[in-house]
Amino acid sequence: MNKEEFVTKLQQALSGGMAYGQVAEHVRYYREYIDSEILKGRTEEEVLAQLGDPRLLARSIKDANKRAGMGSGSDDTYEDEAARDVGRENGYGQSGHVRRVMLPGWFVMLIIVVAVVIVIGLVSSLLYLFAPVIMAVLIVMLVVRLIQDNRH
């Protein structure tokens, strides 16, 4: 068996159990692996003998995908799967798949610092804009208070 026969058998064996994009990714990986090993000085026969039966290799890949929780038997693209997940999260699909995003601590701290700086900037801008009005009102109130205190 040569490289092309190996890759063809691998592709056929993978096609029934996973999405097209995943099949193409695995086939590309093994093509590149075989080529790189040949460039290192190994013969094509040695590399293919090391890899073994492409159907057994395909079975191992499918099993690993199942254990990793990747979909099997679907021709959906990543975008289709992501759209379904968004629909579920918004209550349009089936129940309960929630994605949690864990952000690094430094990133959370950066977001908090930026938010505080923005709030301080907004407050100081408002004070700068309304300071003349506030000062005038305070002076008028002080004068009125002084006049009222002098009458009593």
N, C-alpha and C positions, 0 to 999 in steps of 0.2 A: 504494500500500500504506500502511495506517495502522499505528500502534504495536501494536495488538492482533494484527493479521495478522503483523507482523514477529516479535513475541514467540512466537506460535503456531508459525510456521515454524521459528524458532530452537529451540524446545523439541522439536519433532518431529525435527529434524536431529540434535540432541544425544542424544536418547533411545536410539538404537541403539548408542551407543559408550561410554557411561559410566554410573556409578551414579546412581540417582534423586536422591540428595542433592546430587551435583555438578551435575546438570542444573538442579535447583531453584535452587541458588546462582547459577549463571550467568544464568538467566532473571531472577531477582530483581535481580541487578546491572544488567543491561541495561534493565530497566524503570525502575529508579531513575536510571540515567544519562540515559535519554531524558527523564524528567520533570525532572531537574535542568537539562538543557540548555534545555528549553522555558521553565523559570522564569528562565533567564538572558536570554531574549528571542529565542531562535532558534525557527524554526518546526519543527513535527514533520517536515515533508518534508525540511528541511535536515539535521536530525539523522539521519534514516533514510538519506538519500542519502550522508552521511558514513560511516555504518556499513556500507553496501553490502548485498550479498545475504546474508540470514541463513544460507543453506546454506554459503556460503563462510566466513562467520564461524564457524559451528559446526565446520567442517573445521579451521580454524586453531586453535580451542580444543582439539579432540581431539588434533591434532598436538602442541600445546604440552604437553598432559597426558602424552602418550606420552614426549616428550623429558624431561619432569620425573620420569618413572618412576611416574606415578600409574596406577592400574589402569584398564582399559578394558573395556567390555562386561559389567560386573558390576553386579548390583543389590545387592551387599553394602553394609551400612552400615559406618561407621567401627568400631563396636564389634565387628562380625563379623570384620573384617580384623585388629583388635587381638587378638581372642581366638585367631585362627589363629596369629598371631606368637608369642603366649605359649605355645601348644601346641608350636610348633617349638622354642622355646628350652628347654622342659622335656623335649624328646625324644619327645613324643607325636605329632608330625607329621613332615613331611618334614625333610630335613637342612638344617642350617646357617645360619640367619638370626640373627645376633647384633646386638642393638642396643647401641650404646655411648652413654653419657650423658657429655657433657663439662660439668663444673661449673666455674664461674669460680674463679679462684685465691683470691679473698677468701672465698668460701663454703667452700672446702676448709679454709682456715686457721681459719675460724670453727668448723667442726666439730671440728678438732683441739684448739683452745683449750677448747671446751666439754667434750670428752672428758677432757682433762687435769684440768680443774677438778672434774669428777665423780669421777675416780680419786683425786685429792688429798682430796676431801671424804669419800669412802668410807674411805680409809686413816686419816684423822684421826678419823673417827667410831669406827672399830674401836679405835684407840689410846685414845681417850677412854673407851670402854666397858671395855677390858681393862687399862687403866693400873693400877688398884689391884691386880689380880691379878698383873700383871707385876712391879710394885714389891715386893709381898709375896714373890714367888718369888725375886727378886734379893736381897732382904734376908736371906732364909733361907739362900740359897747363900753369901752373904758371911759370915754368922755361922758356918756349917758350915766354910767354908774357914779362917776365923780359928781356930776350935777345933782343926782338924786341924794347922794350922801351929804352934800352941802346944804340942801334944803331941810334936812332933818336935824 
